[in-house]
Amino acid sequence: MREDYDNLEQAGVPLLVMVPALLDNAKGYWDRNNIPVVGLSDPEREVMTKYGQEFLLPKLGWMPAMVALDMHHKVSYVHYGANQRDIATSEEVMRVMRELRSYM
């Protein structure tokens, strides 16, 4: 998704990435890697858990999750990855956002 960030931004798709790291660690990683997406430091995993993101030790940690909220901040779409590479594509994110906007 990082590669398509400009396209998503131009399409008006707001992105937020949650990371299970302390703020200073997350900020350092974001700065060193020039990551353009807004990050939410969630070291206690409260938000990640509330949105149903899973931690699976045999699969090396937190599974990817993509959650789309509608204009009323209700969960309208969820993609839970089965493994670290199972992430929603940028095309899928843009399709979901177009559908959500069509219901406004």
C-alpha positions as CSV (number, residue, x, y, z in Angstrom):
1,M,0.0,0.0,0.0
2,R,2.9,2.3,0.6
3,E,3.7,2.2,-3.1
4,D,0.2,3.4,-3.9
5,Y,0.0,6.0,-1.2
6,D,-0.1,9.0,-3.6
7,N,-3.0,7.5,-5.5
8,L,-4.9,6.7,-2.4
9,E,-4.3,10.2,-1.0
10,Q,-5.4,11.8,-4.3
11,A,-8.5,9.7,-4.2
12,G,-9.3,11.1,-0.7
13,V,-8.7,7.8,1.1
14,P,-7.6,8.5,4.7
15,L,-5.2,5.9,6.0
16,L,-4.1,5.1,9.5
17,V,-1.7,2.4,10.5
18,M,-1.8,1.0,14.0
19,V,1.5,-0.4,15.4
20,P,2.0,-2.3,18.6
21,A,5.0,-0.1,19.6
22,L,5.8,2.6,22.0
23,L,5.4,6.1,20.5
24,D,9.1,6.9,20.4
25,N,9.9,3.6,18.7
26,A,7.1,4.0,16.2
27,K,8.1,7.6,15.4
28,G,11.7,6.6,14.9
29,Y,10.8,3.9,12.5
30,W,8.4,6.2,10.6
31,D,11.1,8.9,10.4
32,R,13.9,6.5,9.4
33,N,11.8,4.9,6.6
34,N,10.1,8.1,5.5
35,I,6.6,6.5,5.9
36,P,3.9,9.0,4.7
37,V,1.0,7.3,6.3
38,V,-0.3,8.4,9.7
39,G,0.6,6.0,12.4
40,L,-1.1,5.2,15.7
41,S,1.1,3.9,18.5
42,D,-0.8,1.2,20.4
43,P,1.7,-0.4,22.7
44,E,-1.1,-1.9,24.9
45,R,-2.8,-3.2,21.8
46,E,-6.1,-1.8,23.0
47,V,-7.3,-0.3,19.7
48,M,-5.9,-3.2,17.6
49,T,-7.7,-5.7,19.8
50,K,-11.0,-3.8,19.7
51,Y,-10.9,-3.9,15.9
52,G,-10.3,-7.6,16.0
53,Q,-6.7,-7.7,14.9
54,E,-5.1,-11.0,15.9
55,F,-1.7,-11.9,17.3
56,L,-0.6,-15.4,16.2
57,L,2.8,-16.5,17.6
58,P,3.2,-19.4,15.1
59,K,2.7,-16.9,12.3
60,L,5.3,-14.4,13.7
61,G,3.0,-11.8,15.3
62,W,0.2,-9.5,14.4
63,M,-1.8,-10.5,11.4
64,P,-2.6,-7.7,8.9
65,A,-6.1,-6.1,9.2
66,M,-7.8,-3.5,7.1
67,V,-10.9,-1.8,8.6
68,A,-12.9,0.7,6.7
69,L,-15.2,3.1,8.6
70,D,-18.2,4.8,7.0
71,M,-18.9,8.5,7.4
72,H,-20.7,7.7,10.8
73,H,-17.5,6.0,12.0
74,K,-19.2,2.5,11.9
75,V,-17.2,-0.4,10.7
76,S,-18.3,-1.1,7.1
77,Y,-15.6,-3.4,5.8
78,V,-13.0,-5.6,7.3
79,H,-10.2,-7.7,5.8
80,Y,-8.3,-9.9,8.3
81,G,-5.1,-11.3,6.9
82,A,-4.4,-15.0,7.3
83,N,-0.7,-14.4,7.2
84,Q,1.8,-11.5,7.0
85,R,1.5,-11.2,3.2
86,D,-2.3,-11.3,3.2
87,I,-3.1,-7.6,3.0
88,A,-5.8,-5.7,1.3
89,T,-4.7,-4.3,-2.0
90,S,-4.9,-0.6,-2.8
91,E,-7.5,-1.5,-5.5
92,E,-9.6,-3.2,-2.9
93,V,-9.3,-0.2,-0.5
94,M,-10.3,2.2,-3.2
95,R,-13.2,0.0,-4.3
96,V,-14.5,-0.1,-0.7
97,M,-14.1,3.6,-0.3
98,R,-16.1,4.3,-3.5
99,E,-18.9,2.0,-2.3
100,L,-19.0,3.7,1.0
101,R,-19.2,7.1,-0.6
102,S,-22.0,5.9,-2.9
103,Y,-24.2,5.2,0.1
104,M,-23.8,8.7,1.6
